[in-house]
């Protein structure tokens, strides 16, 4: 808004939505939103600015809007009807004229009568308030398009999510019916800008009824000095004009306002008086036109061109000086940390991007004579390479080309920031590789890496321009690929965000543009599930983004397509992992919406549901333990029990659940029996992957978890698979394993039991507490029996060694003493003539010799056991070679 100053007349722009129309050559429309002390200009070309209006006395204008990008300035004057008109300047040159109409303060009578005839659900009392959420607009169109507008999909609410969803549905409807209503028409209505609702309703009335609306604008008084000069001029004219006839005065005085309105409504002129005849004045000054005189050309063409070049350079230098004096800065960066509007490129000549790429491509292709001969000599080598890239050029050579381009991405980015047209050329040239190569191809990976590298480097120079280029150039070409290529979505989502400013509102703007480009809600929700982890990684998941993601997640949970339900749950899983406290609480409020999915038959829905339950259980474990939290925890545990206890649950679902719930075992011991049971029941390959110890790197760092697709093809998401041994409570798991073995009265351990027990035991240099002795007491019989089983010998051997050689020595002595009787019975069984399969005696003697060599209490215990075996079971002793132990 503009306040009164000494340098300008006493007036102020009223708040509201001003419709802006630009004349050629700009040929654009836009909005000029005035609210309090700020003005927001939005062009349909994408140019935008938010700032303040400044007073101005230059070039006969009284107002100025500086875009602060070193290029664009608007100058304008105010008209008597309240509108403004002026010119748009770029680099000091006028490129277009524009007019901005004053916002309507009330609905025209014709539009109001039309609304009343539609019998809407409630009467219109305040346009600014009643039409903000778009519900009444949808109801208006439902009267004309009953088969296309279903009112049950619209909500009459005041929340931001409700308003945005209503307008998004309407926008899709407008595009489907090709109605000339865009975001610049309804976004101001959604923002409750003064006059925006009235302007939109007038436009809707014109579209639906095909009738124009007569709009009467109150003429405002000009400034006092203009009034004085005009009164003097009128007085001078009255001295020369003939007196007005009595009939005309009578018609003027008796003119009725209603008659004026009716005449205007019927599009016919109001007859205020009889037409006057044009009088010819005798004292008119004759117009004399001077004769055209030819002048001889004294300079040749070269001199004229040189003179014209000097004039142009002088004008350019003067323009730069004026820009420097006004304090404007280029869009490459500002003191505030970045540009406020996208730059339209730098003035001057820059090297073409293809000139930078040509030597890199040529150097790589010269290594293959066949490829060089196949290049089209009529085309540039870069373009010809892309034509042959899919069919003739070897994959390794294509990767070499794109890696070489990535190494020079800094120069390419500099060229494309200075000349956005070069970005369009590069993008359209290499975008075909994103289509032709599969996501598993190294060529596809190298092209994606190149585009990401360009996005990062361009964003460092001009983040706003970089984001605008992705919105205008990248998204239209990526949208069909996001729809058709499920396996490439995650790559493309990462690519899009490398061109996006690291700000919450900027991310929302890109998501909105992506939604418009895709125009398919299921695909958009699937993309959102890949964007959320990127928000968490960049720590940008603010309140607005959370609301956006959670709204579409809730929509996805009600979708009949299982893939969309999976995407909705994946969004909630990522949102729940946010460190913000309120985020997890908001997801918990949706518990009734997803708890019933425990009965969903789609395996990936069940897998995502287990991931979500695990995240929420961890969150509740760190809470205050309120009754509400306890009830929520019980509900989540019932979901886990329902999936872990069901006979038909997929092994893949259980594998995902085992990885996700391992961190919950310390907080929820009630999960242990079901968890151990499921772990024992997993196939050997899947179980061993979970129990396999992680190999650390040379620097001691732990590698990231594996990400696996459990189903072939692109329909499955990637799931993290970790080593669960590093997260579970080892003693509790081992005790649960022993209790379960006793309760089920097992005759002997199976391989899975020893695998789990061995994985529970800590490293050799870690002390074993008294609680481990209780576990050993329960499992020692199974362990020593397994010691003479060929298939279990190695596992049992490791368990025995771990307890007999453990620290502290006191624990080891207790374990050795508890093993005497059991070891004696094991030797008897092994050397008895029962016909069962025995372990090779050499393997058994190798273990006993190793323990004997340890000396101390172990050696004494073995000597005692062997002596007892000789005396009590001499027949079996004679079959053995135990006498060789203590020769």
C-alpha positions in Angstrom: 0.0 0.0 0.0 1.1 3.6 -0.5 0.8 6.2 2.2 0.6 10.0 1.6 3.9 11.8 1.4 5.0 15.3 0.5 6.2 14.2 -2.9 2.9 12.8 -4.1 -0.9 13.7 -3.8 -2.8 12.8 -0.7 -4.2 9.4 -1.6 -3.6 5.7 -0.8 -4.1 2.5 -2.7 -7.0 0.6 -1.2 -6.4 -3.0 -0.1 -7.7 -5.7 -2.4 -7.1 -7.8 -5.5 -6.4 -5.7 -8.5 -6.7 -7.4 -11.9 -3.7 -6.5 -14.1 -3.6 -6.6 -17.9 -0.4 -6.0 -19.8 -0.3 -4.9 -23.4 1.9 -6.3 -26.1 4.7 -7.3 -26.4 4.5 -8.7 -22.9 1.0 -10.1 -23.5 0.4 -11.3 -19.9 -2.1 -11.0 -17.2 -1.6 -11.0 -13.5 -2.7 -9.9 -10.1 -1.8 -6.9 -8.0 -2.6 -7.8 -4.4 -2.5 -4.9 -1.9 -2.7 -5.8 1.8 -1.9 -3.4 4.6 1.7 -2.1 3.8 2.7 -4.7 1.2 2.0 -5.4 -2.4 2.2 -8.8 -4.1 2.5 -8.8 -7.9 2.1 -12.1 -9.8 2.5 -12.4 -13.6 1.2 -15.3 -15.5 4.7 -15.6 -17.0 6.0 -16.6 -13.6 7.5 -13.3 -12.7 6.6 -12.4 -9.1 7.5 -9.8 -6.5 6.4 -9.0 -2.9 7.3 -5.6 -1.4 6.1 -2.1 -1.0 5.0 0.7 -3.3 7.4 3.7 -3.3 6.5 7.4 -4.2 8.1 8.6 -7.4 8.5 11.8 -9.3 10.3 10.4 -12.3 9.0 10.5 -15.9 5.7 12.0 -14.8 4.8 9.0 -12.6 3.7 9.2 -9.0 4.3 5.5 -7.9 7.0 2.9 -8.4 7.4 -0.8 -7.7 11.0 -2.0 -7.7 11.5 -5.8 -8.2 15.0 -5.5 -6.7 16.5 -7.8 -9.3 18.4 -5.1 -11.2 16.1 -5.4 -14.2 12.3 -4.9 -13.6 10.5 -1.8 -12.4 6.9 -0.7 -12.7 6.0 3.0 -12.9 2.3 4.1 -12.7 -0.2 6.9 -12.2 -3.6 6.9 -10.6 -6.7 7.4 -12.7 -9.8 9.3 -11.6 -11.9 6.1 -11.4 -9.5 4.7 -8.8 -7.6 2.4 -11.1 -3.9 2.7 -11.9 -2.1 2.6 -15.2 1.6 2.7 -16.1 4.5 0.9 -17.8 6.7 -2.1 -17.1 10.5 -1.5 -17.6 13.2 -4.0 -18.1 16.8 -2.8 -17.9 15.6 0.7 -18.3 13.6 0.1 -21.4 9.8 0.2 -21.5 8.5 -3.2 -22.7 4.8 -3.1 -22.0 2.0 -0.9 -20.6 -0.4 -2.1 -18.0 -3.7 -1.2 -16.3 -4.9 -2.4 -12.9 -8.6 -2.0 -12.0 -9.7 -1.0 -8.6 -11.2 -3.9 -6.5 -14.9 -4.2 -6.3 -16.3 -3.5 -2.8 -19.8 -5.0 -3.5 -21.4 -7.4 -5.9 -23.3 -6.0 -8.9 -27.0 -6.2 -8.6 -27.3 -8.6 -11.5 -24.8 -11.0 -10.0 -26.5 -10.9 -6.6 -29.9 -11.6 -8.1 -28.4 -14.5 -10.0 -26.9 -16.0 -6.8 -30.3 -15.7 -5.1 -32.0 -17.6 -8.0 -29.6 -20.6 -7.6 -31.0 -21.4 -4.2 -27.6 -22.0 -2.5 -27.3 -23.8 0.8 -27.0 -20.5 2.7 -27.4 -16.9 1.6 -24.4 -14.7 0.8 -23.9 -12.0 3.4 -20.1 -11.3 3.3 -18.4 -12.3 0.0 -14.9 -12.1 1.4 -15.8 -14.6 4.1 -18.5 -16.8 2.5 -16.5 -17.7 -0.6 -13.1 -18.2 1.0 -13.3 -22.0 1.3 -14.7 -22.5 -2.3 -17.7 -24.5 -1.0 -20.3 -22.1 -2.5 -18.3 -21.8 -5.7 -18.5 -25.6 -6.0 -22.2 -25.4 -5.3 -22.7 -22.8 -8.1 -21.0 -25.0 -10.7 -22.9 -28.1 -9.4 -26.1 -26.3 -10.7 -24.7 -26.2 -14.2 -22.6 -29.4 -14.2 -24.5 -31.8 -11.9 -22.7 -34.9 -13.4 -19.2 -33.4 -12.8 -19.5 -31.8 -9.4 -20.3 -34.0 -6.4 -20.9 -31.9 -3.4 -20.2 -34.7 -0.9 -16.5 -34.4 -1.8 -16.4 -30.8 -0.7 -16.3 -29.7 3.0 -17.7 -26.5 4.3 -14.9 -25.7 6.8 -12.5 -22.9 7.7 -9.3 -24.9 8.1 -6.5 -24.3 5.6 -6.4 -28.0 4.6 -10.1 -27.9 3.9 -9.9 -24.7 1.8 -6.9 -25.9 -0.2 -8.6 -29.3 -1.0 -11.8 -27.6 -2.1 -10.0 -25.2 -4.5 -7.7 -28.0 -5.8 -10.8 -30.1 -6.7 -12.3 -27.0 -8.4 -9.0 -26.3 -10.3 -9.0 -29.8 -11.7 -12.6 -29.3 -12.8 -11.7 -26.0 -14.4 -8.9 -27.7 -16.4 -11.1 -30.6 -17.4 -13.8 -28.3 -18.7 -11.3 -25.8 -20.1 -12.8 -23.0 -18.2 -10.7 -19.8 -18.2 -10.3 -19.7 -14.4 -6.8 -20.1 -13.0 -4.9 -19.8 -9.7 -4.5 -16.1 -10.1 -8.3 -15.9 -10.0 -9.0 -18.0 -6.9 -5.8 -17.8 -4.8 -6.7 -14.3 -3.7 -10.1 -15.5 -2.7 -8.6 -18.3 -0.7 -6.4 -15.6 1.0 -9.4 -13.4 1.8 -8.1 -10.5 -0.2 -10.6 -7.6 -0.5 -12.4 -7.6 -3.8 -11.1 -11.0 -4.9 -14.4 -12.8 -4.4 -16.4 -10.2 -6.2 -14.1 -10.2 -9.2 -14.2 -14.0 -9.4 -18.0 -14.1 -9.1 -18.3 -11.6 -11.9 -16.1 -13.8 -14.0 -18.1 -16.9 -13.2 -21.3 -15.1 -13.9 -20.0 -14.1 -17.3 -18.8 -17.6 -18.1 -22.0 -19.4 -17.0 -24.6 -17.0 -18.3 -22.7 -15.6 -21.2 -23.8 -12.1 -20.3 -21.7 -9.1 -19.4 -22.1 -7.3 -16.1 -22.4 -3.5 -16.0 -20.0 -2.3 -13.3 -20.4 1.3 -12.1 -17.3 2.9 -10.7 -17.6 5.9 -8.5 -15.5 8.8 -9.8 -13.2 10.1 -7.2 -12.2 13.8 -6.8 -8.8 14.7 -8.1 -6.3 16.6 -5.9 -7.1 20.2 -5.0 -4.6 21.8 -7.3 -6.0 19.9 -10.3 -9.5 21.0 -9.3 -8.4 24.6 -9.2 -6.9 24.4 -12.7 -9.9 22.5 -14.0 -12.3 25.1 -12.6 -10.3 27.9 -14.4 -10.4 25.9 -17.6 -14.1 25.3 -17.3 -14.7 29.0 -16.6 -12.8 29.9 -19.7 -14.7 27.4 -21.8 -18.0 28.6 -20.5 -17.3 32.1 -21.8 -17.0 30.7 -25.3 -19.8 28.0 -25.2 -23.4 28.8 -26.1 -25.9 28.8 -23.2 -27.6 25.5 -22.4 -31.2 25.2 -23.7 -34.1 24.9 -21.1 -35.1 21.6 -22.5 -31.7 20.0 -22.0 -31.6 21.4 -18.4 -35.0 20.0 -17.7 -34.0 16.5 -19.0 -30.8 16.6 -17.0 -32.5 17.6 -13.8 -35.3 15.1 -14.1 -33.0 12.2 -15.2 -33.9 9.1 -13.0 -31.2 6.9 -11.7 -33.2 3.7 -12.3 -33.6 4.7 -15.9 -29.9 5.1 -16.2 -29.3 1.6 -14.7 -31.9 -0.1 -17.0 -30.4 1.5 -20.0 -26.9 0.3 -19.1 -28.2 -3.2 -18.4 -29.8 -3.4 -21.8 -26.5 -2.2 -23.4 -28.1 0.8 -25.0 -27.0 4.4 -24.6 -28.9 6.7 -22.2 -30.4 9.7 -24.1 -29.7 12.7 -22.0 -30.0 15.2 -24.8 -30.4 15.7 -28.4 -27.2 15.3 -30.4 -25.4 18.5 -31.1 -24.3 19.6 -34.5 -20.6 20.3 -35.0 -20.0 23.9 -35.5 -17.2 25.2 -37.7 -15.1 28.0 -36.3 -14.0 30.7 -38.6 -11.0 31.7 -36.5 -9.4 28.3 -36.6 -5.6 28.5 -37.2 -4.7 26.8 -40.6 -2.3 23.9 -40.3 0.9 24.4 -42.3 3.1 21.3 -43.2 6.7 22.1 -44.0 8.2 20.7 -47.1 10.4 17.6 -46.7 14.0 18.4 -47.4 16.5 15.7 -48.4 19.9 15.6 -46.8 22.9 14.1 -48.4 24.6 11.1 -46.8 28.1 12.0 -45.9 29.1 8.8 -44.0 29.5 5.4 -45.3 27.8 2.3 -43.8 30.7 1.2 -41.6 30.9 4.7 -40.0 27.2 4.6 -39.3 27.4 1.2 -37.6 30.3 2.3 -35.5 28.4 5.4 -34.4 25.3 3.3 -33.5 27.5 0.9 -31.5 29.0 3.8 -29.5 25.5 5.2 -28.7 24.3 1.8 -27.5 27.3 1.4 -25.2 26.7 4.8 -23.8 23.1 4.0 -23.0 24.1 0.6 -21.4 26.7 2.4 -19.2 24.2 5.0 -18.1 21.7 2.3 -17.3 24.3 0.5 -15.1 25.1 3.7 -13.3 21.5 4.4 -12.6 21.0 0.9 -11.2 24.1 1.2 -9.0 22.9 4.5 -7.6 19.4 3.2 -6.9 20.9 0.4 -4.7 19.4 -2.5 -6.6 21.1 -5.8 -6.6 21.1 -8.6 -9.1 19.2 -11.8 -8.5 22.3 -13.8 -8.1 22.2 -13.0 -4.4 21.3 -10.5 -1.8 22.4 -9.6 1.6 19.4 -11.4 3.1 20.9 -14.7 1.9 19.4 -15.1 -1.5 17.3 -13.6 -4.3 13.7 -12.7 -3.8 12.7 -13.1 -7.5 13.9 -15.3 -10.3 16.4 -13.7 -12.6 15.7 -13.8 -16.3 19.3 -14.2 -17.3 22.3 -11.9 -17.4 22.8 -9.3 -20.0 25.6 -10.0 -22.4 26.9 -12.9 -24.4 27.7 -16.3 -22.8 29.3 -19.4 -24.2 26.7 -21.9 -25.4 26.4 -25.0 -23.2 26.8 -27.3 -26.2 30.2 -25.7 -26.9 31.3 -26.8 -23.4 29.9 -30.3 -23.9 31.2 -31.0 -27.4 34.9 -31.7 -26.6 33.9 -33.9 -23.7 31.6 -36.0 -25.9 34.1 -36.1 -28.7 37.0 -37.3 -26.5 34.9 -40.2 -25.2 33.5 -41.3 -28.5 36.9 -41.3 -30.4 37.8 -44.4 -28.5 35.3 -46.4 -30.6 35.8 -46.1 -34.4 32.4 -47.8 -35.1 30.5 -45.2 -33.1 32.4 -42.3 -34.8 31.5 -43.6 -38.2 27.9 -43.9 -37.2 27.6 -40.2 -36.1 25.4 -38.0 -38.4 27.8 -35.4 -39.9 24.9 -33.1 -40.5 24.2 -32.7 -36.8 26.2 -31.7 -33.8 28.2 -34.5 -32.2 26.3 -34.1 -28.9 22.9 -34.4 -30.6 24.1 -37.3 -32.7 25.5 -39.1 -29.7 22.1 -38.9 -27.9 20.4 -40.4 -30.9 22.8 -43.4 -30.9 23.1 -43.6 -27.1 20.4 -46.3 -26.7 21.2 -48.5 -29.6 24.8 -48.3 -30.7 26.9 -46.6 -28.1 28.2 -49.1 -25.4 26.9 -48.6 -21.9 30.3 -48.0 -20.5 31.1 -45.3 -23.0 27.8 -43.5 -22.3 28.6 -43.6 -18.6 32.0 -42.1 -19.4 30.4 -39.3 -21.3 27.9 -38.3 -18.6 30.6 -38.7 -15.9 32.8 -36.3 -17.9 29.9 -33.8 -18.1 29.3 -34.1 -14.4 33.0 -33.2 -13.8 32.4 -30.0 -15.7 29.0 -29.3 -14.2 30.3 -26.1 -12.6 30.9 -24.4 -16.0 27.6 -25.7 -17.3 25.7 -24.4 -14.3 27.3 -21.0 -14.7 26.2 -20.8 -18.3 22.6 -21.9 -17.6 22.2 -19.4 -14.7 23.3 -16.6 -17.0 21.2 -17.9 -19.9 18.1 -19.9 -18.8 17.5 -20.9 -22.5 20.6 -23.0 -22.3 19.1 -25.0 -19.4 16.1 -25.7 -21.6 18.4 -27.0 -24.3 20.4 -29.2 -22.0 17.4 -30.6 -20.2 15.5 -31.5 -23.4 18.7 -33.0 -24.9 19.4 -35.4 -22.0 15.9 -36.0 -20.7 15.4 -38.7 -23.4 17.9 -40.8 -21.5 15.7 -40.8 -18.5 12.9 -42.3 -20.6 14.9 -44.8 -22.6 17.0 -46.4 -19.9 15.7 -48.5 -17.0 16.3 -47.5 -13.4 18.8 -50.3 -13.0 21.0 -49.1 -15.9 24.2 -47.4 -15.0 23.5 -44.9 -17.8 20.3 -43.9 -16.1 22.2 -43.4 -12.8 24.9 -41.3 -14.4 22.3 -39.0 -16.1 20.4 -38.5 -12.9 23.7 -37.7 -11.2 24.5 -35.1 -13.8 21.1 -33.4 -13.4 21.5 -33.5 -9.6 24.9 -32.0 -9.8 23.7 -29.2 -12.1 20.8 -28.5 -9.7 23.0 -28.2 -6.6 25.5 -25.9 -8.4 22.8 -23.7 -9.9 21.0 -23.4 -6.6 24.2 -22.1 -5.0 24.3 -19.2 -7.5 20.6 -18.4 -7.9 18.2 -20.7 -6.0 15.0 -18.9 -7.0 15.8 -19.1 -10.7 16.9 -22.8 -10.3 13.5 -23.6 -8.7 11.6 -21.7 -11.4 13.4 -23.6 -14.2 12.5 -26.9 -12.6 8.9 -25.8 -12.3 8.6 -24.5 -15.9 10.9 -26.9 -17.7 11.6 -29.9 -15.6 8.2 -30.8 -14.1 6.3 -30.9 -17.4 8.7 -33.5 -18.8 9.0 -35.5 -15.6 5.3 -35.7 -14.9 4.6 -38.4 -17.6 7.6 -40.4 -16.3 6.3 -40.2 -12.7 3.0 -41.6 -13.9 4.3 -44.4 -16.0 7.5 -45.5 -14.3 7.0 -46.7 -10.7 10.6 -47.7 -10.3 12.0 -44.3 -11.2 9.8 -42.2 -8.9 12.2 -42.1 -6.0 15.1 -41.0 -8.3 13.0 -38.3 -9.9 11.7 -37.0 -6.5 15.3 -36.7 -5.3 16.2 -34.9 -8.6 13.3 -32.4 -8.2 14.3 -31.5 -4.7 17.9 -30.7 -5.7 16.5 -27.8 -7.7 14.2 -26.6 -4.9 15.0 -23.9 -2.3 15.6 -25.3 1.2 12.6 -23.5 2.6 9.2 -24.9 3.7 7.1 -22.5 1.5 9.3 -23.2 -1.5 8.8 -26.9 -1.1 5.1 -26.4 -0.8 5.1 -24.4 -4.0 7.0 -27.1 -5.9 4.6 -29.8 -4.5 1.6 -27.7 -5.7 3.2 -27.3 -9.2 3.9 -31.1 -9.3 0.3 -31.9 -8.4 -0.9 -29.8 -11.2 1.5 -31.3 -13.7 0.7 -34.9 -12.7 -3.1 -34.3 -12.2 -3.5 -37.9 -10.8 -4.0 -38.1 -7.1 -2.7 -41.7 -6.6 0.5 -40.9 -8.4 0.9 -37.6 -6.4 0.4 -39.4 -3.1 3.0 -42.0 -4.2 5.5 -39.2 -4.9 4.8 -37.6 -1.5 5.8 -40.8 0.2 9.3 -40.3 -1.4 9.5 -36.6 -0.6 8.9 -36.9 3.1 12.2 -38.6 3.9 13.9 -35.8 1.9 12.2 -33.3 4.1 13.4 -35.0 7.2 17.0 -35.3 5.9 17.0 -31.5 5.2 15.2 -30.8 8.5 12.5 -28.8 6.7 9.4 -30.7 7.9 7.6 -27.7 9.4 4.0 -27.4 10.5 2.7 -26.5 7.0 4.4 -29.4 5.3 3.3 -31.8 8.0 -0.4 -30.7 7.5 0.0 -31.2 3.8 1.5 -34.6 4.0 -0.9 -35.9 6.7 -3.9 -34.7 4.8 -3.0 -36.7 1.7 -1.9 -39.7 3.9 -5.4 -39.7 5.4 -6.9 -39.6 1.9 -4.7 -42.5 0.8 -5.8 -44.7 3.7 -9.3 -44.6 2.4 -8.3 -45.4 -1.2 -9.4 -48.8 -2.6 -6.0 -49.3 -4.3 -3.6 -51.1 -2.1 -0.5 -49.3 -3.5 -2.1 -46.0 -2.5 -2.8 -47.3 1.0 0.8 -48.3 1.2 2.0 -44.9 0.2 -0.3 -43.3 2.8 1.2 -45.5 5.5 4.7 -44.8 4.3 4.0 -41.0 4.6 2.9 -41.5 8.2 5.9 -43.6 9.0 8.3 -40.9 7.8 6.3 -38.1 9.5 6.4 -40.1 12.8 10.1 -40.3 12.7 10.3 -36.5 12.9 11.9 -35.2 16.2 9.0 -32.8 16.7 6.8 -33.9 19.6 3.5 -32.8 18.2 4.1 -34.7 14.9 3.8 -38.1 16.5 0.9 -37.0 18.6 -0.9 -35.9 15.4 -0.3 -39.3 13.9 -1.6 -41.0 17.0 -4.8 -39.0 16.6 -5.3 -41.0 13.3 -5.1 -44.3 15.1 -8.8 -45.2 14.5 -8.2 -44.6 10.8 -5.4 -47.1 10.3 -5.8 -49.7 13.1 -8.4 -51.5 11.0 -5.8 -52.1 8.3 -4.6 -55.1 10.4 -7.2 -57.1 8.5 -5.9 -55.8 5.1 -4.8 -58.7 2.9 -2.1 -56.8 1.0 1.3 -57.8 2.3 2.9 -54.4 1.9 0.1 -52.7 3.8 0.8 -55.0 6.7 4.5 -54.3 6.4 4.0 -50.6 6.5 1.5 -51.0 9.4 4.2 -52.8 11.4 6.7 -50.0 10.7 4.2 -47.4 11.8 3.3 -49.3 15.0 7.0 -49.6 15.9 7.6 -45.8 15.4 4.6 -44.9 17.5 5.5 -47.4 20.3 9.0 -45.9 20.6 7.4 -42.5 20.8 5.0 -43.5 23.5 7.8 -45.2 25.5 9.4 -41.8 26.0 6.2 -40.1 27.1 4.7 -39.4 30.4 2.8 -42.6 30.7 -0.7 -41.0 30.8 -3.8 -43.2 30.6 -4.3 -42.0 27.0 -0.8 -43.1 26.0 -1.3 -46.5 27.7 -4.5 -47.1 25.8 -2.8 -46.2 22.5 0.1 -48.5 23.3 -2.2 -51.4 24.1 -4.0 -50.8 20.7 -0.7 -50.8 18.9 0.5 -53.9 20.6 -2.8 -55.6 19.7 -2.0 -54.8 16.0 1.4 -56.3 16.3 0.1 -59.4 18.0 -2.6 -59.8 15.3 0.0 -59.8 12.6 2.7 -61.8 14.4 0.2 -64.4 15.6 -1.8 -64.9 12.3 -0.9 -68.1 10.6 -1.1 -66.7 7.1 1.1 -63.7 7.6 3.8 -63.4 4.9 7.4 -64.2 5.9 8.3 -60.9 4.2 5.9 -59.0 6.5 7.4 -60.7 9.5 10.9 -59.9 8.3 10.0 -56.2 8.1 8.4 -56.4 11.5 11.4 -58.1 13.2 13.7 -55.3 12.0 11.2 -52.5 13.0 10.1 -53.9 16.4 13.6 -54.9 17.8 14.0 -51.4 19.3 10.7 -51.8 21.2 11.7 -54.9 23.1 13.4 -53.1 25.9 10.3 -51.0 26.5 7.7 -53.6 25.9 8.8 -57.0 27.3 5.3 -58.4 26.5 6.5 -58.5 22.9 9.4 -60.9 23.6 7.5 -64.3 23.3 5.9 -63.5 20.0 9.1 -61.9 18.7 11.3 -64.9 19.5 8.7 -67.3 18.1 8.5 -65.4 14.8 12.3 -65.2 14.6 12.7 -69.0 15.1 10.0 -69.6 12.5 11.7 -67.5 9.7 13.4 -69.3 6.9 17.1 -69.9 7.5 18.3 -67.4 4.8 16.1 -64.6 6.2 16.9 -65.3 9.8 20.7 -65.5 9.2 20.6 -62.1 7.4 19.2 -60.6 10.6 21.7 -62.3 12.9 24.7 -61.6 10.8 27.1 -59.3 12.6 27.9 -56.0 10.9 31.4 -55.6 9.6 32.8 -52.2 10.4 34.9 -50.2 8.0 38.6 -49.5 8.4 37.9 -46.2 10.1 35.5 -47.9 12.6 32.3 -46.5 11.1 29.2 -48.7 10.8 27.8 -49.0 7.2 24.2 -47.9 6.7 21.5 -50.6 6.8 20.7 -52.6 3.7 17.8 -51.5 1.6 16.1 -54.4 -0.1 13.1 -55.0 -2.4 11.5 -58.2 -1.3 9.5 -58.6 -4.5 10.9 -58.6 -8.0 9.9 -55.7 -10.2 9.0 -52.1 -9.5 5.9 -52.7 -7.4 7.7 -53.2 -4.1 9.3 -50.4 -2.0 12.7 -50.7 -0.5 12.9 -51.8 3.2 15.8 -51.4 5.6 17.2 -54.6 6.9 19.5 -54.3 9.9 21.4 -56.7 12.3 19.0 -57.0 15.1 21.7 -58.2 17.6 22.9 -54.7 18.1 19.5 -53.5 19.3 17.7 -56.2 21.3 18.1 -56.9 25.0 20.3 -60.0 24.7 19.7 -61.5 28.1 15.9 -61.2 27.9 15.9 -62.7 24.5 18.0 -65.7 25.6 15.9 -66.2 28.7 12.8 -66.1 26.6 14.3 -68.7 24.2 15.1 -71.0 27.2 11.7 -70.6 28.8 10.0 -71.3 25.4 12.2 -74.5 25.0 11.2 -75.7 28.4 7.5 -74.9 27.9 7.4 -76.7 24.6 9.4 -79.7 26.1 11.8 -80.0 23.2 13.9 -83.1 23.0 16.8 -81.2 21.5 17.7 -77.8 20.0 17.3 -77.2 16.3 19.8 -75.1 14.3 17.6 -72.0 14.7 17.7 -72.2 18.5 21.5 -72.3 18.5 21.7 -69.5 16.0 19.6 -67.2 18.1 21.4 -68.2 21.4 24.8 -67.7 19.9 23.7 -64.3 18.5 22.6 -63.3 22.0 25.9 -64.0 23.6 28.1 -60.9 24.0 31.7 -60.7 22.7 34.5 -62.6 24.5 35.8 -59.4 26.1 32.5 -58.6 27.7 31.8 -59.8 31.3 28.9 -62.2 31.8 26.7 -61.3 34.8 24.8 -63.6 37.1 21.7 -63.4 34.9 23.6 -65.3 32.2 24.3 -68.2 34.6 20.5 -68.6 35.0 20.2 -68.8 31.2 23.0 -71.4 31.0 21.3 -73.5 33.7 18.2 -73.7 31.6 19.9 -74.4 28.2 23.0 -76.5 29.2 21.2 -79.8 28.6 20.2 -78.8 25.1 23.7 -77.4 24.4 25.6 -80.5 25.4 23.3 -82.8 23.5 23.8 -80.6 20.5 27.6 -80.9 21.1 27.4 -84.5 19.8 25.0 -83.8 16.9 26.9 -83.4 13.6 24.6 -80.6 12.4 24.7 -78.7 15.7 28.2 -79.4 16.9 29.8 -76.1 15.7 27.0 -73.9 17.3 27.1 -75.8 20.6 30.9 -75.7 20.6 30.8 -71.9 20.4 28.3 -71.7 23.3 30.3 -74.0 25.6 33.5 -72.1 24.8 31.8 -68.8 25.6 30.6 -69.8 29.0 33.7 -71.8 30.1 36.1 -69.1 29.1 34.0 -66.1 30.1 34.9 -63.2 32.4 34.9 -62.7 35.3 36.5 -65.9 36.5 34.0 -66.4 39.2 31.2 -66.8 36.6 33.3 -69.2 34.5 33.9 -71.4 37.6 30.2 -71.6 38.3 29.5 -72.5 34.7 32.2 -75.2 34.7 30.9 -76.6 38.0 27.3 -76.7 36.6 28.5 -78.6 33.5 30.1 -81.7 35.2 27.1 -83.9 35.4 25.7 -82.9 32.1 29.0 -83.5 30.3 29.3 -87.0 31.8 25.8 -87.9 30.5 26.7 -86.5 27.1 29.8 -88.7 26.9 27.8 -91.8 27.8 25.3 -91.1 25.1 27.9 -90.4 22.5 29.9 -93.6 23.1 26.9 -95.9 23.8 25.8 -98.5 21.2 22.4 -97.0 20.4 22.9 -96.6 16.6 22.3 -92.9 16.6 24.3 -90.5 14.4 27.4 -89.3 16.2 29.7 -86.4 15.7 33.1 -87.4 14.6 35.3 -88.2 17.6 38.1 -86.0 16.3 35.9 -82.9 16.4 34.9 -83.7 20.0 38.4 -84.4 21.1 39.6 -81.2 19.5 37.2 -79.2 21.7 38.2 -81.1 24.9 41.9 -80.6 24.2 41.3 -76.9 23.6 39.6 -76.7 27.0 42.3 -78.8 28.7 45.0 -76.5 27.4 43.2 -73.6 29.0 44.4 -75.0 32.3 43.1 -74.2 35.7 39.7 -75.2 36.8 38.7 -76.3 33.3 41.5 -78.8 33.0 40.8 -80.2 36.5 37.1 -80.5 35.8 37.8 -82.5 32.5 40.2 -84.8 34.4 37.5 -85.5 37.0 34.8 -86.1 34.4 37.0 -88.5 32.3 38.0 -90.4 35.5 34.3 -90.8 36.5 33.4 -91.9 33.0 36.1 -94.6 33.1 34.9 -95.9 36.4 31.1 -95.7 35.8 30.9 -96.5 32.1 34.1 -98.5 31.4 32.6 -100.3 28.4 31.8 -97.0 26.7 35.2 -95.6 27.8 37.0 -98.4 26.1 35.3 -97.5 22.8 36.7 -93.9 23.0 40.1 -92.3 22.8 39.5 -90.2 25.9 42.6 -91.7 27.5 44.7 -89.7 25.1 43.6 -86.5 26.8 45.7 -86.9 29.9 48.6 -89.0 28.8 
